Amino acid sequence: MQRGREHLKARPFLKWAGGKWGLLSQYEPFFPRDWGTYHEPFLGGGAVFFHLAQVYPERGFVLSDINADLVNAYCCVRDRVEEVVALLAYHQAHHSRDYYYALRASKPVDPVQRAARLIYLNKTCYNGLYRENASGEFNVPLGRYRNPRICDADNLRAASRVLQRAKILVQSFEQVLERAQPGDFVYLDPPYYPVSETSSFTAYSQYAFGQAEQIRLREVFGILADRGVHVLLSNSDCPFVRELYRGYPIHTIVASRAINCHGRKRGPVTEVLVLSR
Ligand SMILES: C[S@@+](CC[C@H](N)C(=O)[O-])C[C@H]1O[C@@H](n2cnc3c(N)ncnc32)[C@H](O)[C@@H]1O
């Protein structure tokens, strides 16, 4: 651990489609003040976790996602950060078009090598997208960054420090029902329901997230709410989502993000934040 850097505030170490870092000031008024354990079952870049972990250093956190590679990266940053940093520094020094495609084609077995590969690809691929083909292979092309920051050692160490307090699991979202207790806080940030044919962000992994999953998620939301858990859910602002959560408080959030699947067009779009009470 480097001296003198312990005060650095940890930020998400991955660029994730649908990342919430830029929206935190709009979310903040809706966070419950008092809660037991925090659960984030659609972890992605973990923006809300990183924020809450600094504000409430004494609380417990359970983070999960269905993407095993993503969860492995979090576990390695938590438990073996210096090895991750060393490998990323190596990737940074060797970065080129050929290096990107060679690493993309590789299938390391060692967890730390897998974690560094995922972070490297995330920092250098097109738009920081995570997309896999039907066989589960990452297939995003090289991005157009002049000088991508591949190894942000200070932030990785800061992230490692706050992750010490987190349990991190590979799980589908329904499993949050097995652990969330009355008074806990659950933030649900699923792949958004597409507002148009070209706006689909649902292909994060080989696990599709369509209408049936959105309906199952609504059931989970209802069970948690009835149990007395504080639940917050983000989704796209569309009639399907508003109808699904009718009866719960729904707030409108203004986001500036990619509004077509290629990320070329950016502009303000509204999203919803649904509260359990
Ligand atoms: C919108 S992203 C989360 C973004 C995150 N909140 C952030 O700020 O970066 C959605 C995440 O849900 C995960 N996911 C997709 N289907 C899932 C499922 N059935 N159960 C749990 N996680 C799932 C994806 O792997 C992806 O990481």
The ligand as a MOL file (V3000), in Angstrom:
LIG
                    3D

  0  0  0     0  0            999 V3000
M  V30 BEGIN CTAB
M  V30 COUNTS 27 29 0 0 0
M  V30 BEGIN ATOM
M  V30 1 C -27.1060 -1.3240 -15.7540 0
M  V30 2 S -25.8010 -2.4370 -15.3290 0 CHG=1
M  V30 3 C -25.4780 -1.8730 -13.7220 0
M  V30 4 C -24.7740 -0.5390 -13.7450 0
M  V30 5 C -24.2100 -0.1440 -12.3880 0
M  V30 6 N -25.2530 0.1640 -11.4430 0
M  V30 7 C -23.2520 1.0220 -12.5210 0
M  V30 8 O -23.4260 2.0910 -11.9200 0
M  V30 9 O -22.2710 0.8610 -13.2690 0 CHG=-1
M  V30 10 C -26.5730 -3.9630 -15.2090 0
M  V30 11 C -25.7810 -5.1400 -14.6450 0
M  V30 12 O -26.7030 -6.2220 -14.4570 0
M  V30 13 C -26.0500 -7.4520 -14.6830 0
M  V30 14 N -27.0800 -8.4820 -14.9220 0
M  V30 15 C -27.7370 -8.8080 -16.0600 0
M  V30 16 N -28.6440 -9.7730 -15.8380 0
M  V30 17 C -28.5770 -10.0690 -14.5150 0
M  V30 18 C -29.2640 -10.9650 -13.6640 0
M  V30 19 N -30.2120 -11.8020 -14.1200 0
M  V30 20 N -28.9370 -10.9900 -12.3460 0
M  V30 21 C -27.9570 -10.1920 -11.8470 0
M  V30 22 N -27.2640 -9.3020 -12.6140 0
M  V30 23 C -27.5780 -9.2480 -13.9300 0
M  V30 24 C -25.1220 -7.1790 -15.8360 0
M  V30 25 O -24.0560 -8.1220 -15.8250 0
M  V30 26 C -24.6860 -5.7160 -15.5390 0
M  V30 27 O -23.4730 -5.6990 -14.8270 0
M  V30 END ATOM
M  V30 BEGIN BOND
M  V30 1 1 1 2
M  V30 2 1 2 3
M  V30 3 1 2 10
M  V30 4 1 3 4
M  V30 5 1 4 5
M  V30 6 1 5 6
M  V30 7 1 5 7
M  V30 8 2 7 8
M  V30 9 1 7 9
M  V30 10 1 10 11
M  V30 11 1 11 12
M  V30 12 1 11 26
M  V30 13 1 12 13
M  V30 14 1 13 14
M  V30 15 1 13 24
M  V30 16 1 14 15
M  V30 17 1 14 23
M  V30 18 2 15 16
M  V30 19 1 16 17
M  V30 20 1 17 18
M  V30 21 2 17 23
M  V30 22 1 18 19
M  V30 23 2 18 20
M  V30 24 1 20 21
M  V30 25 2 21 22
M  V30 26 1 22 23
M  V30 27 1 24 25
M  V30 28 1 24 26
M  V30 29 1 26 27
M  V30 END BOND
M  V30 END CTAB
M  END
